[in-house]
Amino acid sequence: MKNTHRRGVRNRTTSSNRSGTPDRRVQKTRASLHDALITLAREKPYPAIAVKEILDRANVGRSTFYTHYRDKNDLLESGIHDILRSLPDPPRGVDQLIAFSLPILEHIDAHRRGNGPPMTPDSRVVMHEHLQDVLTTIIADDLAMPMRRRRAPLKIPADLLARYLSSTFVLVLDWWVESGYSLTPADVDARFRGLVEPILS
């Protein structure tokens, strides 16, 4: 299963990645667009953000945007894929399925500690929904290969297990953000693992 996770992420990225690794100029443009979207999500509800506002904030042309993305949702999911693509190859087994947890929590924590207002509740809900969708697809892909080699089916269907892991992660993430507890990403990751590892074992 080596590199299964990365291949899955790469295959689900937008057209900007289909020709291989983007050059530095493309990377800079994409980073500017992602940063603009996150900044705007701190200022207003996500549904109210227009593509034109993202372009103006990032100083990027409309044609350039649509070369890489279909819409702002595609831009958002591309940013999630970029985070996941940067993860090191996890060991096989349980850790491979939930290796995303700590890096994502650390990424979110860095943004929470940065300058500027917190993300609006409406924006957070939408972004976490997209995060859950992306994670469900990736986990299901990671489960697919070992399941093909199993002689007996799992007691929990793979698609249900993928949804359970992704939804539990988002549940823990929401609890952390809303509770105000002074927990580190490692603390939150430990709580997530405490909920899902008994099921995975």
C-alpha positions as a printed Julia matrix, in Angstrom:
201×3 Matrix{Float64}:
   0.0     0.0     0.0
   2.98    2.27   -0.19
   2.1     5.69   -1.6
  -1.55    4.73   -2.04
  -2.61    7.79   -0.1
  -0.57   10.18   -2.18
  -1.67    8.68   -5.48
  -5.28    8.98   -4.4
  -4.87   12.62   -3.5
  -3.05   13.42   -6.71
  -5.68   11.75   -8.85
  -8.43   13.79   -7.26
  -6.84   17.21   -7.63
  -7.98   19.72  -10.18
  -6.77   20.18  -13.72
  -3.86   22.31  -12.56
  -2.05   19.18  -11.4
  -2.74   16.9   -14.35
   0.4    17.9   -16.2
   2.64   17.19  -13.22
   4.15   19.36  -10.51
   3.26   23.02  -11.08
   6.07   25.52  -11.49
   6.83   28.15   -8.88
   4.69   30.79  -10.54
   1.67   28.49  -10.54
   2.35   27.49   -6.94
   2.53   31.14   -5.92
  -0.74   31.92   -7.71
  -2.5    28.99   -6.08
  -1.16   29.95   -2.65
  -2.39   33.52   -3.13
  -5.86   32.3    -4.06
  -6.04   29.9    -1.12
  -4.9    32.62    1.28
  -7.44   35.06   -0.16
 -10.27   32.57    0.33
  -9.31   31.84    3.94
  -8.93   35.56    4.71
 -12.34   36.34    3.26
 -13.86   33.47    5.23
 -12.74   35.27    8.37
 -14.59   38.39    7.28
 -17.9    37.06    5.96
 -19.9    33.84    5.59
 -18.47   31.45    3.03
 -21.67   31.34    0.91
 -21.46   35.14    0.51
 -17.91   35.08   -0.88
 -17.83   35.77   -4.63
 -15.08   34.56   -6.94
 -14.47   38.18   -7.94
 -13.66   39.04   -4.32
 -11.13   36.21   -4.19
  -9.54   37.42   -7.44
  -9.35   41.02   -6.25
  -7.84   39.99   -2.91
  -5.28   37.69   -4.56
  -4.64   40.06   -7.49
  -5.24   37.22   -9.93
  -7.04   37.41  -13.26
 -10.31   35.61  -13.93
  -8.92   33.57  -16.83
  -6.02   32.4   -14.64
  -8.43   31.32  -11.92
 -10.62   29.3   -14.27
  -7.57   27.66  -15.81
  -7.01   25.94  -12.48
 -10.41   25.8   -10.74
 -14.07   25.38  -11.58
 -15.31   27.54   -8.7
 -14.52   28.54   -5.13
 -15.46   25.07   -3.84
 -12.9    23.54   -6.17
 -10.35   26.04   -4.84
 -11.19   25.08   -1.26
 -10.91   21.35   -1.88
  -7.65   21.87   -3.77
  -6.22   23.52   -0.65
  -7.26   20.49    1.43
  -5.6    18.17   -1.09
  -2.41   20.26   -0.96
  -2.2    19.75    2.8
  -2.77   16.01    2.49
  -0.35   15.66   -0.4
   2.44   17.07    1.75
   2.11   14.32    4.36
   4.93   11.77    4.66
   4.11    8.18    3.81
   2.54    6.69    6.96
   3.23    3.14    8.16
   0.84    0.45    7.07
  -2.19   -0.42    9.13
  -4.28    1.81   11.34
  -1.88    4.76   11.14
  -2.23    4.9     7.38
  -5.96    5.52    7.64
  -5.78    8.3    10.23
  -2.36    9.81    9.52
  -4.11   12.95    8.26
  -5.34   13.88   11.74
  -2.38   15.55   13.43
  -1.07   17.49   10.37
  -4.53   18.93    9.66
  -4.99   19.88   13.32
  -1.58   21.57   13.33
  -2.43   23.47   10.15
  -5.74   24.69   11.59
  -4.09   25.61   14.88
  -1.5    27.74   13.04
  -4.3    29.67   11.32
  -6.2    30.08   14.58
  -3.14   31.58   16.24
  -2.44   33.94   13.34
  -3.43   37.54   13.07
  -6.96   38.5    12.17
 -10.43   37.6    13.35
 -11.55   33.98   13.79
 -13.36   32.33   10.91
 -17.08   33.04   10.84
 -19.25   30.14   12.06
 -20.98   29.83    8.66
 -17.64   29.62    6.87
 -16.3    27.06    9.33
 -19.33   24.8     8.85
 -18.99   24.82    5.06
 -15.24   24.29    5.11
 -15.5    21.41    7.54
 -18.17   19.82    5.34
 -15.79   19.94    2.38
 -12.99   18.6     4.55
 -15.18   15.68    5.6
 -16.11   14.9     1.97
 -12.46   14.89    0.87
 -11.39   12.71    3.79
 -14.19   10.22    3.18
 -13.08    9.7    -0.41
  -9.42    9.35    0.5
 -10.04    6.93    3.37
 -12.33    4.81    1.19
  -9.56    4.59   -1.41
  -7.03    3.62    1.26
  -9.36    0.87    2.46
 -10.03   -0.49   -1.02
  -6.7    -2.2    -1.68
  -6.36   -4.25    1.53
 -10.03   -5.23    1.28
  -9.45   -6.8    -2.12
  -6.95   -9.16   -0.48
  -9.25  -10.15    2.37
 -10.79  -13.59    2.25
 -13.62  -12.57    4.58
 -15.45   -9.26    4.36
 -15.11   -6.69    7.1
 -17.91   -6.52    9.62
 -18.18   -2.8     8.84
 -18.53   -1.9     5.13
 -15.61    0.16    3.84
 -17.74    3.1     2.76
 -19.41    3.24    6.18
 -16.06    3.01    7.96
 -14.68    5.84    5.8
 -17.66    8.03    6.66
 -17.33    7.16   10.34
 -13.65    8.13   10.49
 -14.07   11.4     8.58
 -17.22   12.47   10.44
 -15.67   11.62   13.81
 -12.61   13.68   12.94
 -14.76   16.68   12.03
 -16.84   16.16   15.18
 -13.69   16.29   17.32
 -12.4    19.27   15.34
 -15.66   21.19   15.88
 -15.65   20.3    19.58
 -12.1    21.64   19.91
 -12.85   24.9    18.13
 -16.14   25.52   19.91
 -15.15   24.41   23.41
 -12.34   26.9    23.91
 -10.22   24.3    25.71
  -6.49   25.04   25.69
  -5.52   21.81   23.99
  -2.62   21.29   21.64
  -3.13   19.6    18.25
  -1.45   16.52   19.75
  -3.98   16.51   22.6
  -6.88   16.69   20.15
  -5.34   14.03   17.92
  -5.09   11.74   20.95
  -8.8    12.19   21.66
  -9.68   11.45   18.04
  -7.55    8.32   18.09
  -9.11    7.26   21.38
 -12.51    7.29   19.67
 -11.6     5.49   16.44
  -8.72    3.13   17.2
 -10.92    0.62   19.09
 -13.09    0.35   15.97
 -10.1    -0.02   13.67
  -8.45   -2.66   15.82
